[in-house]
Amino acid sequence: MDRPSCFVAQIDLAHASRLETDLKERGFELSYPEYTLFRARKKGISCTLYKSGKLVVQGRDKGDFITFYLEPNILDAFTYSYPHASSNLTPHIGVDESGKGDFFGPLVIGSVFADREGIMALAKMGVRDSKKMTDIAIIKCAKHIRSHFCFALVTIFPQKYNTLYDKFKNLNRLLGWGHAKAIEDILRKTTCHQVTIDQFASEEVVASALKQKGIDIKLTQKHRGEEDTVVAAASIIARAAFIEGIDELSREFQIKLPKGATHSAIQAGRMFVTKHGRALLPRIAKMHFKTVATL
């Protein structure tokens, strides 16, 4: 992995005194240039802390210093060691969905809990937004996550999905209900009440669904939520369950159901109607999609 020649981080100045003392004990020579709190140097490493809190580390031997001292003791983050890791190492639950934009197959909402060590383990195994991974990689990674982490899955196959959609009359409210259910299910398995989700609508949608269930949590809603490692893990187990679900329906009705809602989905839908009749379409498809009108 390529490393930048210069590592820059922002630190809490409350750690400045400790950092200065530790560097002296580690054999660094300190000086105090203008605009800095100090500059520390020894062979292979230069470390400068500015009055703004900006910390700059340079030198060919900076890697071990950053990985084994600076990140765990001062930064409390591992963006150098594991650049794909979430900057949020606080134990929390991540939630994400899959299948929302797919005409065939289920809607799946996944939730995963990870503590500090778990977040680092997820980052080390390469967990990232499932949209950037192949199906094979997703299935393999999801198996590991399900084996080693506390998780919950809400899998809504089309027949149930269509019933719920008729009840809610709105996809976002249906998604809000699904997210609340995934959160409710995982809260039964962990004492953690810090939850981060990939925001898909106004904040009130999920908050309202949680309130209706009497669930009181600290909820963070983020656009591009998959940048959070635990949310990315949830996106992976959700996507794996979606892949498994659409494959299950393909086997049941002996027709290959494609992902998405493109021309291939229209062709598959027409083949399905010819083979099984239109009455069975709600068993495999989300009937509020405009795709239905083309079949």
Summary of the structure (lengths in Angstrom):
residues: 295
radius of gyration: 24.2
end to end distance: 49.0
largest distance: 80.7
contacts: 947
relative contact order: 0.14
helix: 49%
strand: 20%
